[in-house]
Structure formats: structure tokens, C-alpha cells
Amino acid sequence: MMESVGVYGFCGCTAKSKMKCDDSRWEITTSGPLVSSGIPREAAPASAYSSPARSLGDTGITPLSPSHIVNDADPNVSEQQTFLVVVAVDFGTTSSGYAYSFTKEPECIHVMRRWEGGDPGVSNQKTPTTILLTPERKFHSFGYAARDFYHDLDPNEAKQWLYLEKFKMKLHTTGDLTMDTDLTAANGKKVKALEIFAYALQYFKEQALKELSDQAGSEFENSDVRWVITVPAIWKQPAKQFMRQAAYQAGLASPENAEQLIIALEPEAASIYCRKLRLHQMIELSKAAVNGYSSSDTVGAGFAQAKEHIRRNRQSRTFLVENVIGEIWSELEEGDKYVVVDSGGGTVDLTVHQIRLPEGHLKELYKATGGPYGSLGVDYEFEKLLCKIFGEDFIEQFKIKRPAAWVDLMIAFESRKRAAAPDRTNPLNITLPFSFIDYYKKFRGHSVEHALRKSNVDFVKWSSQGMLRMSPDAMNALFKPTIDSIIEHLRDLFQKPEVATVKFLFLVGGFAEAPLLQQAVQAAFGDQCRIIIPQDVGLTILKGAVLFGLDPAVIKVRRSPLTYGVGVLNRYVEGKHPPEKLLVKDGTRWCTDVFDKFISADQSVALGELVKRSYTPAKPSQLVIVINIYSSELDDVSFITDPGVKKCGTLRLDLTGTSSAAVPARREIQTLMQFGDTEIKATAVDIATSKSVKVGIDFLNY
């Protein structure tokens, strides 16, 4: 039977309440039943419920010393490995790509080889995030190759193939993400999300290693590569962990060699690249005249000039990053703040950073916010418009019966969407696939043209060439809900005291190329800060991710997205603690299940910062100790049984293997939690035997 000894026994304190004693925290997290006839209990009310701390076995621990925080990095966690090359994968909602840099030539960033295929007017330095599986569910192709093959299939045959696009959003929108979460292919069939993400990453791995081998003239080994995968900062922890698990399954790294893979936050990667920008590598949208352009010229003409510069340099896939601080950055002083608005296909991430001199390291000042306000929102508005004209029942049936033709229609819309601009006067034509026109006639018994006339949608007309003709106002209206959400979110952010006196706003990500978004951001915030758009803005995150892989220590302080802690017992205080939490042991009244925080949500955490605590087994004869770790999105957490508190890690340490004579009376078990990285690691060490056990915080398997 386990002895329930409180911390009061160690500190000698006679304080009657926890509030009067700094050392009065008593940690115990175990497994197995504690309930036994040997423990007297006071009657609890009928509403009392079973709680984790009451099902305790003989594996418990009690503190040996007060908690303390070690701010230096754990020497055991320091980088041991050296890599020949860093490869970053920007796994986007709508498009993806990779770039790399050799560690001996960090100033040269190489963007991947030109992709086969492509769309008119759409840059193909990235490839669509589309994947095709055979009817037997084996990987067939990715990107343009997947899309074009699927397009060329006979409609009846296409129904057997599994085609997926824009599937990354599932990780953001799924509240209870697990390793078994499903995705739905275009033909309505389900497939495991982990398989799809692993196939996609494996494809990038093979492409990158082949390109590196061709360049090196000999076989390039995966062990020579440090991989960086970018994810939105607003993703919850399970989604970030899911991406790491998919990378392990794809063979990029392994749990035993976790340091080979870095999960980078997209706005952080953008921020790292922006600090290198020279004046000729950016466009400034400001209310004043800039480089000879007035504000109205700057959005259109300035960006057109930049696009022409990019087009001329498109053949060169190597970007030189000078080992200097860019001119804009050199204007920033210690403590200056700036906002990175990362607007991609699926999500918009808003992150506030602060400069720390002399090294120019970055500190996350306000936790990442944002939401599903990416350019996909415009696609959804277009789909809603089609439903209004042709009927929701028809659109749903068409997507199921003619999935390849639906993909063609959205491709046609994508290229026209990119032509939308504030000052456009001529209409935009969107080609309807023949199978759309044909299937509609069979479904409804009348023509597409008839449907348009009857729909009362004045701003969309039918063209005799088989196209939908949209007025510029109609196209702009499709952008409005998404852009309004971004502007509203930014306004809320600028109200926060931490965000006052921001000097710059960097607009990055694929959606940042949209002149309508640029104009809206300029109109709303141009008088509050300087608005900067890097040239080739769609590659900003990719290039920044390579720089991050070359020097991961450049990000120094993050905000913890969650509160972390363990379950503890405190002295029971009448009137303060709920009666159902009362446990009486050897005449002492304890409150069970108290959530004792390691670190709070939104608290600043230095990269590599350790919370270190020492414990001793609750019972000297214990053969194993178990420490359970809990997390919550809320800061105000009292008990591990509160709503939203989730178990996210278990440290199980074997105490066998030493003679009782060699073990001190109060055996010391050190527990370390390392925060600050996108992954959080916990370690328990038995000081007597030097045995240790490590665990990554796990949000998918509990």
C-alpha cells in the first residue's frame, strides 16, 4: 500500500494553508487503483465522481525539493548531429514546394526544379497540393501529374480512383484529430489522413534526394539531410504532432532521431526571411509616395513591376541571401515590434514579433492568432454562387458523378481569381466544362443559359463561347467575406496593448499576391505602420524555413499555446475545496486532483527553457514511478478533472536494478520539461542509477 506523505513532511512547515507555504506543493500522478479498505474516507456527496488521482497505485511520487526553473538549455538536448544540407518543405493547402541549401553555402537557397505541367498565368515554382491513389489505394502521383492524369481518365473510370486536394485544412478543422482520422476523396471514398500526408511527404523526400544526388553526382543519403516542414502557427498541438508522425512514416526522420526534423511555424519562417530583405527585394505599400509612385499606383504598378522582375529571374532557381541585415531591418531598434500576416490558401496567421539585440533574435510577443481566412474562402464563395444559380442539389450531384470535371471547373476559376484587381473594368470569363453543361441539361431538363436567366444573379452572364462572364464587381464580391475577416482580425490584434506602436506589417503567403487584399490592408492600416510585401511573396515562407533549418536558434522566445501541469494533492481547506475531492489518509485531509502548473498558456517561454523538479518515490519499496502530464487551453485551471484538461504524456521510470544499500533513504528522481520548441519533451532521471526515460508530449494517443 502506498504511503500518502505530503510535502509538509519535508519542509517542516506548520502553515495551515497552501497559500502560506511556497513549498507546499505535493505532486502525485500514478496508475492503478488506490481504493482499498486500508484508507479511511469521509462520506462524499452523492454527486461525487471517480477521479484520476483516486485510482492511484503504488507508483506515486512526492516532491523532494521546491520547484525551480533552469533557464539555460539542457546540455543533453543540444544539437549533436551535423547535416550536409537543409531541405524545407512548404506543405500548403493549395500548393506545395521545397527548397534547400547546403550548410557550407548557407547564402545560396535553391528552389526545386521546375514542375511538369502548369496553368496559364500561374507560377509553377510550386505544385498543386493534389494527390492521386489507384483504385487499389496505392500512391500514383502528386501535383500537376496527379491532376492531369485524373483529368484524362474516362469519367466512369475516374470514379474508382482516389483524388484528394486541399486536404491540409482537415488538420485545422478537426477538433478530435487522431492517427485514425479520415479524409474524403473526390469520389466520396474515405482514406486515412496519416497515409495521405505520409505519401505526400515521401514524394517530396524522393524528389529532393533525387535532385540533390543529380547535383552531387553521387547517391545522396537521407541521413545527410535536415528536414524542415512548415505548419500554420495557429494549428493546435495535435495537428503539429500529426505532421511529425506523417514525416516519420514517410521516412524523413524517426522518433529515435527526432532532431533531424524541425516543424517550423510559417509566420516565423517568413519573419526570418524578411529580416534579410534588401530594398530591391520588397514593395512598400504606404500612404505616402514610395519610389516615385503615389499610393494608388503602388499597389498595382509596384507589384506589376515586381512580378516582371520575378518573371525575368524565374529561370534562376537560386536565391542569394546576403549574410547581412536588410535595410528595413536595420531601422529596427531593441524592443521594436512588427506584425507578420501570413495569408495562405487555407489559413491566415497573425504573429507579433519583437527584436532582441545585439544578435537580432526574435521574440514572439503575442501568441499567434488567425483563422480559416485563406484564399480557399474565395473558392467557397464561388461554390455558393454556383449553388445559387444552378441549385445546391445539382452541384452536390455533379461533384460526385463528375469529380474530374469539377476539378477542371475550379482550376478555371483559380486562374481567373488571380486576375481580380481593384481597378479592373473588363469582365472575367470562366470556362464551364462540357460535361457540366451536358450533365445540367440531363439533370434539370433545361440549359445552363436558361438557369442563368432565371437565377436573378445579374452580375453573371452566359457567353456564347460556353463561359460564365463575371463582372469585376461580382468577382470582388467573392473576395469580400474573406478579406473582411482578415481586416477585422487585424483590427482586434491592433487593439491589444502588446501590439501598440508596431512599426512594420509584413504581408506574406500566396494570398498576399492578391491586389484586393493588399489594397484592403493598406487602406485599413497604412497610417498606423509601414506595410511591406516581399517580392516573390509566395516563396517567402519556403526560403525562411531553409534559413530556420540552418540556424534554429534564431527564434529565442515563444508564447506557450497551452497550460501544462501535473496532478497534485494539497491540504484540504474547508470551504475552498469541493467536498468530492476530499481524501483522508492517516488522519490527514487531502484535496485530490489539483492541477499544478508547470507553465501557463500565453506565458513567454525561452527556446530550450527547462522546468526542473525533484521528486522521491512515495513508498521506498516502489519498483516503478509514473508521472502523468496534463494540458489545457485555459490558463485558469484548478483540477485535472476540469473540462478541457487532457492527459498528454506519461513518464514511466523503472527503479529496479540497484541494491537497497546503494540507494539513499529519499531517492531523487529529477523531472525535466523542455519548452519553447514546436515539440515539447519531458525527461525523468533516477539520480541513483542514472537511468532515464524520455517522452514527447503526445496529443494524438490519449
N, C-alpha and C positions, 0 to 999 in steps of 0.2 A: 504494500500500500504506500502510495506516495505521501511524503510529509509536506503539507502546505505551509511553508515557512515564509512569512512576509519580510519585506525589506527592512522593517523596523528592527528585526533581529540583528541586522548587520550594521545599521548606522547608529544604533543605540539611542535613537531619538525618542523622546517621550511626547512628541506633539500629538494632539488628539485628532488633527485633521490633516489631510494630504496637502492642503494649501499652505500649511505652516512648515513643511519639511521638503527641501529640494530633493532629498534622496529617497523620498517615499514612493518611488515607482517600482512596481513589482511585476515582472514580466513572466508570463507563462503561456505557452501555446503548445499543445500536445495533441496526441491522438489516442483513441481507445477510451473505454468507459471509466469514469471516476466514481460513478454512483455505486455505493456499497454500504452494507449495513454498519460499517465502522464509522460512518460520518454522520453525526447528529445534524439535523436540519430543522430550521424553523418552518412552520407552515407558510406556504406561499399562497396568494390568492388563486382562485380558480383559473384566471386568465394567464397564469404563468405558462411559459412555453419552454421547450427544450432549447438550450443554447450551447454553442460550440465549447465554451470553456467549462461547461458542466460535464461534457463527455471526455474528461481528461484521463489519461492513463499514467503509467509510470515513466513518462519520458520528459517530464517538465523541467524548467529551468527557473532560477531566481537570479536577480542581479547581484554581481559581486562588487561592482563599483558604480559611482554615478555616471550618467551618460556624458559623453563629451564628443565634440566634433573635431575631426582632424581635417584641416583644410588643404594639406598637401596631398598629392596623388599617391596612391599605393604603389610602391616600387614593383610589386608583383604584377601590376596591371600595365606597366609601361610597355611601349612597343618593342618587341623583341625582333620582329621579322623585318627584313628589308625586301622590297619588291623592285623589279626592273621597270614596271610600267603601271600607271593608274588608268583604269578604264571606267568611265562613268556612263551609266545607262539612265537616260531620262525616259521613264516609263510613263507616257502621258495618256490622258483619257482619249484624245482624238488622234494624236501622232506621237511617235517614239523615235529615239535615235541613240547613238552612242558616240563618245569622243574619247580620246586617250592622249596621254603624254608620258614620255619616257622620263624616269626620275633623274637621269643625267642631263636631260634637256627640258627642264620644267617651264622654260619660257615658250615652248612650242606646243600648242594644243592642236591636235589633228582631229578633224571631224570625219566621221565614217565615209566610206566610199559612196559614190552616187548610187542611188537605188534604181533598180529597173522599174520602168513604168512611171506613172505620174499623171497629174491632171493639168490641163491648161491653166496658167495663172496661179498655180500653187507650187511653192518651193518644195523640192523633194530632197532637201538635206535631211529630212526626217521621213519616216514612212508611216502610213496609217496604222493605228493600233487595232489591227484586224487579224483574226486567226481562223484557219480552216482545218477541220478534222475530217478524216474519211468517214464513210458510213460505219466502219469498224471502230471508230473513235481513236484512230491513230493520228499523230500530227502529220499534216500535209504541207502547209505553207503559212507564211506570215506576211503582213503588209500588203504592198501593191500586188505581189504574186498571188496571195490568197484571194484578194478582191477580184482580180482579173480572171482567175481560174473559175471562181464561183459564178462570176458574171456569164462566162461562156458555157456553163453547164446547161443541159436541157432542163426546162422548168420542172419536169417530173423527177428527174434525177437529182436536181438541186435540193429537193425536199428531204433526201436521205442524208445529205452532207450537213455537218455542224459548222455553221459560220457564226462567229461572235465578233462584235465591235463595241467600243465604248464601255467595256465591261469593268474598267477600273473603278467606276463610280459605285459599284456594288459594295466595295470595301468601306466607302464613306457612309452609305445609306443603310447598311445592315447593322441593326442595333445589337444583335446577339451573334456576331461573327464567330464561327468555329472552323476547325480544319475540314468540316464536312459541309460547309456552306455551298449551295449550288448556284450555277449560272444558267440562264436560259438562252439557247442558241436561236438563230433566226427562224428555224423550223419548229420551235416550241419545245424541243427536247432539252432535258436537264443534263448538266455535266458538272463535275466537281470543280469549284473555283480554283482550288490549290493546283489541280492538274493543268488548268489553262495558264495560270500565271507562271508555273514552272516551265511549261512548254515555251512560252514567250521568252523567258529569261534564258533558257537553254539555247534558243535560236540566236539571241544576241551574243551569248558566250561563243557559240561556234563561229558566227560571222566575225567577231572581233579577233578571236585566236587565229582564224584563217588569214585575216588581213595582216595581223602582226607577224605571222610566220612568213607570209609572202614578202613583207618588208625586210624581215631579218635574214631571209634566205635559208632559214632552218626552222625546224619544228619549235613552236613557242609553247611552253608548258603553262597550264593554268596556275601552278604554284608560283609563277613569276609575277602574277597579276594581283594588284589590289583592286577590288571591285567597289564601286560606289553606286548605289541606287537612290534616286531621288523620290521623295514622297511629300505630299502636302503637309505643312506644319499643323493644320487643323485636324488632321486624321487623329482618331483616338488610338490609344496604345495597342489594342488588339490588331488594328489594321496594319500598324507599323511592324508588329511581330509577325503577322501573316506574310508580309512581303519578305521578311528574313527567312521564314520557313520555306517559302517557294524558292528562294535563291539556294537554300541548302539542297532542296530536292532537285534543282537544276544543275547542281554540281559546281556552283560558283565558289562556295566555301563549305565549311562543315561546322557543326557545333564545337568540335574539338579545336578548330582553327578559326574561331569566330572573328578574330581581328582582321582577317583577310577581306571582310565585307563591312563597309560602312553604310548605314542608312542615313542619307543626308536630307535635311529639310529644304524644300525647294526655295523659299524666300531667303534662307541663309546662304544657299549656293549663289543665288542672284546677287546678294549683298557682297559676297566675297569677290565676285567678278566686277561689280560696279566700282569697287574701290580702286581698280586698276585702269578705269576708263580715262582716255585722253579726250581732249575737246573734240577732235575729229571723229571720235567713235560714238558720239551721242547727239541727240536732238533735245534742245531745251524748249519746252512749251511754257512760255511765260507771258504775262500781260504786257510787258514792255517789248520794244523791238529787240529781236535777237538775231545776230549775224545778218543784219540788213533786212530781215523780214518783219512785218508787223505781226501781231498776234494771230490775225485771221489767216495770214499766209503761212505761219509757222507750222500749223497742223498739217495742211495739205502739201504745200510746196516743200517744206522742210523734210517731210517724211518721204515725199516722192524723190527728192534729191538723194536721201539716204538709201532708198530702195535701188536707185540706179547705181549707186556706189557698190551696193551689195551684189547686184546682178553682174557688174563688171568683175567683181572679185570671186564670183561663185565657183570658177574653175579651181581656184586655190582653196584647198581644204585645210590648210594650215594657218592658224591664227597665232601671231606673235604677241605674247603678253609680256610687256616690259616689266622688269623687276624694280618698278618704281611705284610710287603712289600717284594716281592720276590728278590732274589739275583741280577737278571738283573736290576730290577728297582732301587735297592739301589745304583747302579753305576751311575744313572742319577742325575744330579745336577739341580739347579734352572735355568730355561731357556733352558734346553736341549730339542732337538726336535727328534721326531720319526715319522715314516710313518706306518699307518695301511693299508694293502692291503687286502680288504675283497673280495675274489673271490668266488662267489656262483654259482648257477645254471643259473640265468638269467643275473645278472649284476656284474660288478666289481666296487667297491667303493674305492677311494683313499682319505684318510684323513690324515692331518698332525696335530699332537698334540704337545703341549709344556707343560713341567712340571712347576707347580707353587708350591713352598714350602711355609711354612713348611708342610701343610696338604697333599701335593702331588696331589692337584686338577689338572684337565686337562683343557687346553685352546685350542680351535680349532684355529690353526694358519693360515690355508689356506683353503678356502672353498672347500667342498667335490667335487671331480671331478670323472670321470669314464665314464662308458657307458655299452651298452649291450654286454659285452665281457665275459659272463659266460660260463659254460660248455655246455649250450644249443647250442652254436655256433658250437661245435663239432658234435652235432646231426644234425644240419642243413647241415654241410659239408657232412655227411654220406648220408643224403637225396639227396643232389645234385649228389653224386656219383651214387646212385641208379637210379636217373633220367638219368644220362649219359649212364648207362648200359642198362636199361630197357625202357627208354623213359618217358618223363615228363607226357605225356597223360595217360600212364598206371598207374604210381604212383598216380596221382590225382584220377583216377577212383577207384583204389584199396582202397585208404583211405576212399572213400565214400561208396563203395559197401561192403567192408570187414573191417569195422573200428576196430573190436576187434582183428583181425589178424594183422593189422598194429601196434596196441599197443604191441602185442606179439613180433613183429619183433624189435621194439625199446627197449623193455625190454632185449631181447637177445643182442642187440648192447651195451646197458648200462653196462652189466656185463663184456663184453669184453673190452669196453672202459677203464674200471678201471684197466685192466691188462696191458695197454700200459705203456712202460717204455723205457728210452733212450738206455739201453743196451740189450733189448730183441732181441733174434735171431730167435726163433721159431714162426711160423705163428699163427694168431688168427682166430678161426673158429666161424662164426656167423650162427646159425641155421635159415634157412628160413622156415616159417610156411608152412604146406602142402597146405593151401588154397592159398598162394602166388604162389606156383609152378603151382597149378591146374588152378587158375584164369589167370595166364600169358599165359598158353597154349591156353585157350579158347579165350583170348583177341587177341593174336598175331598169333596163329596157329602154333607156334613152341616152343621149350623147352627153359627153363631158361639157360641150358648149352649152347645152340646154341647162345642165346643173349650174353652170356659172351665171347664166341669165336669171335663174330662179333664186339664187342664193342671197341676193341683195348685198353682196360684197362688191361695192362699186370700184374699189381701187385695184381689183384683179380682173383682167380681161382675157379673152381667148384669142390667140393669134392663129391665123390660118396655117402657119407652119407647124402646128402641133405643140405650141408653147403656152405656158401661163405668162402673161405680161403683167408685171407688178410695177406700180408707180413707185418712185423713190420714197414717198411718204409711207407707203404700205410696208416697204422693206424696213424703213427706220422704225416703224411701229413694232416690228418683231423684236428689235433690239431693246426697246424701251423698258420692259419689265426687268430684264437682267441688269441693264445699266443703272436703272433707278435703285435696285437692291444694292449694287456696289457703292453708289454715291451715298445712300442712306447709311450703310455700314461704316463708310469712311467718316461721315459726319459724326456718328456716335463715337468713333475712335478719337476724333479730334476734340471731343468734349472731355476726355479723360485728363486729369491733371498731369499724369506721366507723359502725355503726348503734347502738352503745351510747348510752344517755342520750337516746333520741328522746323529744321532748315530746308530739308530736301524731301521730295517724294519721288522714288524711283518706280516707274511703271514698267513691269516686265511680264514675260509669258506670252504665249501665242495670241491671246485675245487682245493684248496691248497693241497689236498691229492695227486694230480696228479704229479708223479715224473717228467714228461716232463715240467710242469710249474715251479716246484722247480728248476730244472736244469737251465732253461732259466733265471729265476730271479737271481740265484746265479752267472751265467756267466756274466750277464749284470751289476750287482750292488754289487757283493761280495767284490770288492776292495774299495767301497765307504762307506759302512756301514755294520754292523753286521745283518745278516738275521736270524730271529728266527721263528720257527714254533712250536706252542704249540702241545703237544700230544693230541690225540682225537680232532683234529683240527675242525672237523665238528660240535662239540658241544660247541666250544669256545663262539660263539655269544649267544647261549642259556643260558649258565652259566653266562656270563657277564650281560645279560639282567636281570637275577634274582638279581644280586648284585646291578644293577642300581635301580631296584624297591625297594630294601632295603634302598638305600641311593641316592635319585635322585640328591642331591646337589653336588655329586662328579664332575659333569661336570659344570664348572664355566663360561666359555666364549665360545660362538659360533660365527660363521660368519653369518650374515643375508643373506639368499638366494635372497631376493628381496628388492627393494626400496619401502618404504611406505610413503604416504603423503596425504594431503587433497587439495582440490581446493581453491585457494585464489584470491583476487583482489589486484593488485598493481597499483600504479600511472602509467599512460600510458606515455611511453617515446618514442617520435617520432624517428623513425629510428632504435629503438631497438626492439619494439614490433610490431607484424604483425597488419596491419590495420583491418583485420576481427575480431580481439579481442577487438577492441575499444568499450567502453560503456561510454556514457556521462550521468551523473546524477547530477542534481542541479549545473550545471556548472563545475563539476569536471570530468576529463577524467580518466577512469579506464581501466586497462588491465584485461580482464576476463580469467578464466581457468588456471591461473598459478599454476603449481604443486609445492606445498611447502612441502619439505621433512621432515618427522619425523626421518627417518633413511635410510641410503644408502645401496644398495646391496654390499655385501662383507665387510660391516663395523663390527667391533668387538662389540658384544652385551653381557653384563654380564647376567647370568641367573637371571631372576626376575627383570631386569632393567626396570624402568618406564620412559616414556616420559610423563610429566605432563604439561598441558596448561590450562589457564583460559580464558573463553570467557564470553561475555554478549550478550543477545538477541539483534539483530539488531533493533528491534522495541519493545518498552516497553510493548505493549499490546499483544505480541505473546503468544499463548497458547501451542505451541509445537516448539521444535527445532529439526533439523535433521542435523547430521554430517555424510557425506559420506566419506569413506576411499578408497584410490586407491593404486594400487601396479603396479610395473613394474620390469622386469628382468634387465633392463638397469639402470645404475647409472645416465647417462646424460639425464634427463627428464626435459623438460621445461613446458609442458602443459598437463592437464589431458586428452586432446583430441589427444595426440601423439600416434602413432602406438604402440601397445603392452601394453598400460596403461589400466588396468582393475579395475572396481569397485569391491571391495571385502568385504565391510562391511558398515552397516548403523546403527547409533545410533539415536534412536528417543526418545526424552525425553518429557514427559507431564509436562507442567508448571502450570497446574491448581491446585486448592486446597489451595491457600493461599490468604489472603486479601491483597489488594494493599498496605495497611499501613505497613504490616509486611515485605514487600519486598524492599530492598534498590533500589535507583534510577538506579544503574548499577548492576543488578543481576548477581551473579557469578556462572558460570557453569564450573566445573572442568572436564577436559577430561584426562583420563589416558590410555596409551597404554603400555601393558606389553610384553616385548620381551624376547627372549632367550630360551623359551621352544619350543618344536616342534610345539605347538599350540600358537597362539598369541591372546591375549584377550584385548578388549577395554571396557572402562567404562566411563560413563558420570554421574556426580553428580551435582544436583541442591543444592548449599550450603544453600539456604534459607529454603528449605523444607527437606533436606537430602534424597530426592528421588533420586534413582539411576537406571541406566539401563546398562546391560552388554551385550556384543555381542562377539562371537568368529568370527575371520576373516573367511569369507566364500568364497571359490574359486569354489564352485560347482553350486551355485544357482543364480549367477549374469550373 
